[in-house]
Amino acid sequence: MKLEKLEKSHYYHIYNRGINSEAIFKSQENMDYFLRLFKSHLAEKTHVLAYCLMKNHFHFVINLKEDEKTVIQSFSNFFNAYAKAFNKHQERTGSLFEKHFRRKRIDSDDYLKNVIMYVHNNPVHHGMTLNLAEYKNSSYSFYIGKTDLNPLEIDKTLALEIFDSLENFKIEHRDFDFMGTLEKDLAVEEK
């Protein structure tokens, strides 16, 4: 698998899953710790527009503030720190994540909008919730004002400009066709 080059000032969909589709989060504390580690390793090197954590995989929509080498090393440190802590807590050994995190460059506002909706709609698609606003491990509830929790210090401005308004953001998320053509492009073999 050829990995997409990461370039400063570009947007990317970053995702990965547990090795053999195994769980990478066993508790809410695991998810909270994962986000704290992301923030400590990558907050100064990326702008986060959206995220979603699921039991066996995760998604981030980011813009890079630094060059590829710096960002990749920061991701490596982040994943290694999380895997080491998770393995110790779960009394397990070995790899936690698939070998390379996946990344897909986002080259247009329309595509960025669709990726944000794809990421936020993951919990509905996988049967974790029927209501996006109720799923606490994504940035959607922060965007719509259901929570003030913002662990990755997301600035809502850009995404809401792309959607034209908060009301349109909600409507387009509600009407998003997860199984449409975007699914083929973004699909992670999550099961």
C-alpha positions as CSV (number, residue, x, y, z in Angstrom):
1,M,0.0,0.0,0.0
2,K,1.5,3.3,-1.1
3,L,1.0,6.0,1.6
4,E,-0.2,9.5,0.7
5,K,2.5,12.2,1.2
6,L,1.6,14.6,3.9
7,E,2.2,18.3,3.0
8,K,2.1,21.4,5.2
9,S,-1.1,23.5,4.9
10,H,-3.2,20.7,3.4
11,Y,-6.2,18.9,4.8
12,Y,-6.2,15.1,5.5
13,H,-8.5,12.4,6.7
14,I,-6.4,10.4,9.1
15,Y,-7.7,7.0,10.2
16,N,-6.7,3.6,11.4
17,R,-8.0,0.6,13.3
18,G,-6.8,-2.0,15.7
19,I,-4.8,-4.9,14.4
20,N,-7.1,-7.7,13.2
21,S,-10.0,-5.2,13.8
22,E,-9.5,-5.7,17.6
23,A,-10.7,-3.0,20.1
24,I,-8.3,-0.2,20.7
25,F,-10.6,1.4,23.3
26,K,-12.0,-0.7,26.1
27,S,-13.4,2.2,28.2
28,Q,-14.3,5.8,28.2
29,E,-11.0,6.5,30.1
30,N,-9.1,4.9,27.1
31,M,-10.8,7.3,24.7
32,D,-10.2,10.3,26.9
33,Y,-6.5,9.4,27.3
34,F,-6.2,8.9,23.5
35,L,-7.5,12.4,23.0
36,R,-5.2,13.9,25.7
37,L,-2.2,12.2,24.1
38,F,-3.2,13.4,20.6
39,K,-3.4,16.9,22.0
40,S,0.0,16.7,23.7
41,H,1.8,15.2,20.6
42,L,-0.1,16.9,17.7
43,A,-1.9,20.0,18.8
44,E,0.9,22.4,17.8
45,K,1.5,20.6,14.5
46,T,-2.1,20.2,13.3
47,H,-5.5,22.0,13.3
48,V,-8.3,19.4,14.0
49,L,-11.6,20.0,12.2
50,A,-13.4,16.8,13.2
51,Y,-12.8,13.5,15.0
52,C,-14.6,10.3,15.9
53,L,-13.4,7.5,18.1
54,M,-15.1,4.1,17.8
55,K,-14.4,0.8,19.6
56,N,-11.9,-0.5,17.1
57,H,-11.0,2.5,14.9
58,F,-10.7,6.3,14.8
59,H,-10.9,9.2,12.4
60,F,-9.4,12.7,12.4
61,V,-9.9,15.5,9.9
62,I,-6.8,17.7,10.2
63,N,-4.9,20.5,8.5
64,L,-1.1,20.3,8.8
65,K,0.9,23.2,10.4
66,E,4.3,21.4,10.0
67,D,6.2,19.4,7.4
68,E,5.6,15.7,6.8
69,K,8.7,14.4,8.7
70,T,7.7,16.3,11.9
71,V,4.1,15.3,11.7
72,I,4.8,11.6,11.0
73,Q,7.2,11.5,13.9
74,S,4.6,13.1,16.2
75,F,2.0,10.6,15.1
76,S,4.4,7.7,15.7
77,N,5.2,9.0,19.2
78,F,1.5,9.4,19.8
79,F,0.5,5.9,18.7
80,N,3.5,4.3,20.5
81,A,2.6,6.1,23.8
82,Y,-1.0,5.1,23.6
83,A,-0.2,1.5,22.6
84,K,2.3,1.1,25.4
85,A,-0.2,2.5,28.0
86,F,-3.1,0.4,26.6
87,N,-1.0,-2.8,26.6
88,K,0.2,-2.3,30.1
89,H,-3.3,-1.6,31.4
90,Q,-4.8,-4.6,29.5
91,E,-1.9,-6.9,30.3
92,R,-1.3,-7.5,26.6
93,T,1.7,-7.4,24.3
94,G,2.3,-6.8,20.7
95,S,1.0,-4.3,18.1
96,L,-2.2,-2.5,18.8
97,F,-2.7,-0.7,15.5
98,E,-2.4,-1.8,11.9
99,K,1.1,-1.0,10.6
100,H,0.6,2.4,9.0
101,F,-2.1,5.0,9.8
102,R,-4.0,5.8,6.7
103,R,-4.3,9.2,5.2
104,K,-6.3,10.7,2.4
105,R,-5.6,14.2,1.1
106,I,-8.7,16.5,0.9
107,D,-8.4,18.9,-2.1
108,S,-11.8,20.7,-2.2
109,D,-14.3,22.3,0.2
110,D,-17.0,19.9,-1.1
111,Y,-14.8,16.9,-0.3
112,L,-13.9,18.4,3.1
113,K,-17.6,18.8,3.9
114,N,-18.3,15.2,3.0
115,V,-15.4,13.8,5.0
116,I,-16.5,15.8,8.1
117,M,-20.0,14.3,7.7
118,Y,-18.6,10.8,7.0
119,V,-16.5,11.0,10.2
120,H,-19.4,12.3,12.4
121,N,-21.8,9.8,11.0
122,N,-19.6,6.8,11.8
123,P,-21.4,6.0,15.1
124,V,-24.8,5.9,13.4
125,H,-23.5,3.8,10.5
126,H,-22.0,1.2,12.9
127,G,-25.1,1.1,15.2
128,M,-23.5,2.8,18.2
129,T,-26.3,5.4,18.4
130,L,-29.3,6.6,16.5
131,N,-28.6,10.3,17.3
132,L,-25.3,11.9,16.4
133,A,-25.7,14.5,19.2
134,E,-25.8,11.7,21.8
135,Y,-22.5,10.2,20.8
136,K,-19.9,11.8,23.1
137,N,-16.7,10.5,21.4
138,S,-16.9,12.7,18.3
139,S,-16.7,16.4,17.6
140,Y,-20.3,16.6,16.4
141,S,-21.9,17.4,19.8
142,F,-19.4,20.2,20.3
143,Y,-20.2,21.7,16.9
144,I,-23.9,21.9,17.6
145,G,-23.4,23.2,21.2
146,K,-24.7,20.1,23.0
147,T,-21.4,20.1,25.0
148,D,-18.7,22.6,25.8
149,L,-16.2,19.8,26.0
150,N,-13.6,20.4,23.3
151,P,-10.6,18.2,24.1
152,L,-8.8,19.0,20.8
153,E,-9.5,22.7,20.8
154,I,-11.4,22.7,17.6
155,D,-12.1,26.1,16.0
156,K,-15.6,25.7,14.6
157,T,-15.2,28.7,12.2
158,L,-13.9,27.0,9.1
159,A,-16.2,24.0,9.1
160,L,-19.3,26.2,9.7
161,E,-18.2,28.5,6.9
162,I,-18.0,25.5,4.6
163,F,-21.5,24.5,5.6
164,D,-22.7,28.1,5.4
165,S,-24.4,28.0,8.9
166,L,-24.9,25.9,12.0
167,E,-28.4,25.0,10.8
168,N,-27.2,23.8,7.5
169,F,-24.4,21.8,9.2
170,K,-27.1,20.0,11.2
171,I,-29.4,19.4,8.2
172,E,-26.6,18.1,5.9
173,H,-25.3,15.8,8.6
174,R,-28.9,14.5,9.2
175,D,-29.4,13.9,5.4
176,F,-25.9,12.5,4.7
177,D,-25.9,9.4,2.6
178,F,-23.2,7.2,4.2
179,M,-23.5,4.5,1.7
180,G,-23.1,6.8,-1.3
181,T,-20.1,7.2,-3.5
182,L,-18.0,8.7,-0.7
183,E,-18.2,5.4,1.2
184,K,-16.2,3.7,-1.5
185,D,-13.5,6.3,-1.4
186,L,-13.3,6.6,2.4
187,A,-14.2,3.1,3.5
188,V,-12.0,1.6,6.2
189,E,-12.6,-2.1,6.6
190,E,-13.8,-1.5,10.1
191,K,-15.5,-4.8,10.9
